[in-house]
């Protein structure tokens, strides 16, 4: 698996993977996805296998316990203390090959470089079980997560 920076030519593949992976959510528009990339290109990447995009990661520095709403475009970043994983999506043709763990390791390294003390995310569609295996723990927050799925769960991975 190759992790590489997103280029303009990757967006059709990213949208197709988003559509494949999220059956319980209305797909986010291209402009919303690209806004994450534009504010933090160093933490957004695609995952390639055999010269084909099979996954992507959109992450950005953010404030703990206050995840952005789904479908929210970003134009700037707040003073951050966490690297927020907006989306890691992997096509079925690449699942089970370690792409998720590889992407997570990349994000941990980046968080350390940016002196952020955690990774955070909102798990949807039952993905909390996967994220628990990766070391994330659920955390109750006051922010309304109703723009996500009914089972949406804020989760955090503290970094040393």
C-alpha positions in Angstrom: 0.0 0.0 0.0 1.2 3.5 -0.9 0.1 6.5 1.0 0.4 9.7 -1.0 -0.8 13.3 -1.1 -4.1 13.9 -2.7 -4.1 15.5 -6.1 -6.9 17.1 -8.1 -7.2 14.0 -10.2 -8.1 11.8 -7.2 -11.5 13.3 -6.3 -13.6 11.1 -8.5 -12.1 8.0 -6.8 -12.6 9.6 -3.4 -16.2 10.3 -4.1 -16.8 6.8 -5.4 -15.2 5.3 -2.2 -17.2 7.6 0.0 -20.4 6.4 -1.8 -19.3 2.8 -1.4 -18.5 3.0 2.3 -21.3 5.1 3.7 -24.7 3.5 3.2 -26.4 5.3 6.1 -25.3 8.8 5.3 -26.0 11.2 2.5 -22.6 11.7 0.8 -20.8 14.9 1.6 -20.5 17.2 -1.4 -17.1 17.6 -3.1 -16.7 21.1 -1.8 -17.0 19.9 1.8 -14.5 17.2 1.4 -12.1 19.4 -0.5 -12.3 22.1 2.3 -10.7 19.6 4.8 -7.9 19.1 2.3 -7.4 22.7 1.6 -7.0 23.7 5.3 -4.6 20.8 6.0 -3.2 19.1 2.9 -0.4 17.6 5.0 -2.9 15.4 6.9 -5.0 14.3 3.9 -3.9 11.5 1.6 -5.0 8.6 -0.6 -4.2 5.0 -0.3 -3.1 3.3 -3.5 -2.7 -0.4 -4.4 -1.5 -1.4 -7.9 -1.7 2.3 -9.0 -5.4 2.5 -8.1 -6.8 4.7 -5.3 -8.5 2.2 -2.9 -8.9 4.5 0.1 -8.5 8.0 1.5 -8.0 9.9 4.7 -9.2 13.4 5.4 -7.9 14.7 8.7 -7.1 18.1 10.2 -6.0 19.8 13.4 -9.0 20.7 15.6 -10.2 21.4 19.1 -10.9 18.4 21.4 -14.5 17.5 22.2 -15.9 19.8 19.5 -15.9 17.9 16.2 -17.2 19.8 13.2 -20.6 19.0 12.0 -21.0 16.6 9.1 -21.4 18.5 5.8 -19.6 21.6 7.3 -17.1 23.3 5.0 -13.9 24.5 6.7 -12.2 27.7 5.8 -9.7 28.0 8.7 -8.4 26.0 11.6 -8.9 26.8 15.3 -6.2 26.6 17.9 -5.8 22.9 17.9 -4.9 20.2 20.4 -6.1 17.1 18.5 -5.8 15.7 15.0 -9.4 15.1 14.0 -10.0 12.2 11.6 -12.8 13.4 9.5 -12.8 10.3 7.4 -10.8 7.3 6.7 -12.6 5.2 4.0 -11.2 2.1 2.4 -12.8 0.3 -0.6 -14.0 -3.3 0.0 -11.3 -4.4 -2.5 -8.6 -3.2 -0.1 -10.1 -4.1 3.3 -8.2 -6.6 5.4 -4.8 -5.6 3.8 -3.7 -3.3 6.7 -4.5 0.0 5.0 -6.4 1.3 8.0 -3.5 0.6 10.4 -1.0 2.1 8.0 -3.1 5.2 7.7 -3.5 5.5 11.4 0.3 5.1 12.0 0.9 8.0 9.5 -1.6 10.1 11.4 0.0 9.4 14.8 3.4 10.5 13.4 1.9 13.6 12.0 0.1 14.4 15.3 3.5 14.1 17.1 5.1 16.4 14.5 2.3 19.0 15.1 2.6 18.6 18.9 -1.1 17.5 19.1 -1.8 15.3 22.1 -4.5 13.1 20.6 -6.4 11.8 17.6 -10.2 12.1 17.6 -13.1 11.1 15.4 -16.8 10.4 15.3 -17.4 6.8 14.6 -20.5 5.9 12.5 -22.3 2.9 11.2 -20.9 0.6 13.9 -17.3 1.5 13.3 -16.7 2.1 17.0 -15.8 -1.6 17.4 -13.0 -1.2 14.8 -11.7 2.0 16.4 -11.7 0.4 19.9 -9.4 -2.3 18.5 -7.1 0.5 17.3 -7.0 2.0 20.8 -9.7 4.7 20.7 -12.0 5.1 23.6 -15.5 6.7 23.6 -15.9 10.0 25.2 -19.1 11.8 26.1 -19.2 15.3 24.8 -21.8 18.1 24.9 -21.8 18.7 21.2 -24.8 17.5 19.3 -23.8 14.7 16.8 -27.2 14.5 15.1 -25.8 15.5 11.7 -24.1 12.1 11.8 -25.8 8.7 12.2 -28.0 7.6 15.2 -25.1 5.5 16.5 -22.5 8.3 16.2 -19.9 8.2 18.9 -17.0 10.6 19.6 -13.8 8.7 20.3 -10.3 9.7 21.3 -6.9 8.1 21.2 -4.5 9.8 23.6 -0.9 10.1 22.4 2.2 9.9 24.6 
